Amino acid sequence: MEISVNRDVFPLAQVFRISRGARTEAQVITARVSAGGASGWGECVPYARYGESLESVAAQIESLGAVDRASLAEALPPGAARNAVDCALWDLEAKRAGKRAWQLAGLPKPGPEITAYTLSLDDPAKMRAQAAEHAHRPLLKTKLGGGEEDVARIEAVRAGAPSARIIVDANEGWSADLYKTLAPVLVRLGVEMVEQPLPAGEDDALRELDRVLPVCADESCHDRASLPGLKGKYDMVNIKLDKTGGMTEALALREAALAEGFQVMMGCMVGSSLAMAPAVLVAQGAVVVDLDGPLLLAEDRDPPLRYDGAGVHPSEAALWG
């Protein structure tokens, strides 16, 4: 078995802002695993919020010897590095078996899923313009900044896209008091859910809140080990392959979360179609799907995932799985 690592850069179609900063490109790690005359690949997005960098993730992957998906889970912790290799192993197994990855995973044949489209954090006027440009999309996700101006932002988005469903992402930028202030107003404006309003590790106050606006755990939920600490605080969990460490744990987390009574959202970092392809399989039947990474790029993999009115479609075998 041979494992190789590349660092790839995809320019974004426009500046992308969240409460923690802005970016103009997606920097990703691509892992290739070759064995038996076949090669599989996977992509991850190192995330500084979790102490990851391009260098650290590449070093983790390069430290590996021959692995399968079971031994990989012992060799690397949940995170971006394990994700790239786990997904590459699924792709390799599919190619060597002459089957699709969903068949190997014992999943039903996947179909398209409606995905959110993310509006970058900005002043209300610019966010209204973004919303108007994408008003044809059925589900918009609005980044928020952590202040009472968030109400003006949502009012602007609603004015720009009066018919779209709206969810919001606070990226740990709120306090419990701000949730109490904003949540009823956002509900009146038709917002359906907020992701991670309070900082991870400082979210116990959610137990005491009347969660009139359902709350989804993002930074507070990584893998199955996260679930016990989420009970009573969150209504939904956001599964991301770069947090779980790949599709193997993501599928297990989905099953465990549903069994514990959580609703499931499938999310992503800003990456290419290669990163989204395995996520589409995990996303089947999720209450909220947010796999719009390729829609934010100026350039993508070839062949890319297909996005249309039905949503994001499962990948062609030529891309992944």
Stockholm file with secondary structure:
# STOCKHOLM 1.0

chainA/1-321         MEISVNRDVFPLAQVFRISRGARTEAQVITARVSAGGASGWGECVPYARYGESLESVAAQIESLGAVDRASLAEALPPGAARNAVDCALWDLEAKRAGKRAWQLAGLPKPGPEITAYTLSLDDPAKMRAQAAEHAHRPLLKTKLGGGEEDVARIEAVRAGAPSARIIVDANEGWSADLYKTLAPVLVRLGVEMVEQPLPAGEDDALRELDRVLPVCADESCHDRASLPGLKGKYDMVNIKLDKTGGMTEALALREAALAEGFQVMMGCMVGSSLAMAPAVLVAQGAVVVDLDGPLLLAEDRDPPLRYDGAGVHPSEAALWG
#=GR chainA/1-321 SS CEEEEEEEEEEEEEEEEETTEEEEEEEEEEEEEEETTEEEEEEECCCGGGTCCHHHHHHHHHTCCSCCHHHHHHHSCSSHHHHHHHHHHHHHHHHHHTSCHHHHTTCCCCCCBCCCEEECCCCHHHHHHHHHHTTTSSEEEEECCSSTHHHHHHHHHHHHCTTSEEEEECTTCCCHHHHHHHHHHHHHTTEEEEECCSCTTSCGGGGGSCCSSCEEESTTCCSGGGGGGGTTTCSEEEECHHHHTSHHHHHHHHHHHHHTTCEEEECCCSCCHHHHHHHHHHTTTCSEECCCGGGGBSSCCSSCCCEETTEECCCCTTTCC
#=GC SS_cons         CEEEEEEEEEEEEEEEEETTEEEEEEEEEEEEEEETTEEEEEEECCCGGGTCCHHHHHHHHHTCCSCCHHHHHHHSCSSHHHHHHHHHHHHHHHHHHTSCHHHHTTCCCCCCBCCCEEECCCCHHHHHHHHHHTTTSSEEEEECCSSTHHHHHHHHHHHHCTTSEEEEECTTCCCHHHHHHHHHHHHHTTEEEEECCSCTTSCGGGGGSCCSSCEEESTTCCSGGGGGGGTTTCSEEEECHHHHTSHHHHHHHHHHHHHTTCEEEECCCSCCHHHHHHHHHHTTTCSEECCCGGGGBSSCCSSCCCEETTEECCCCTTTCC
//
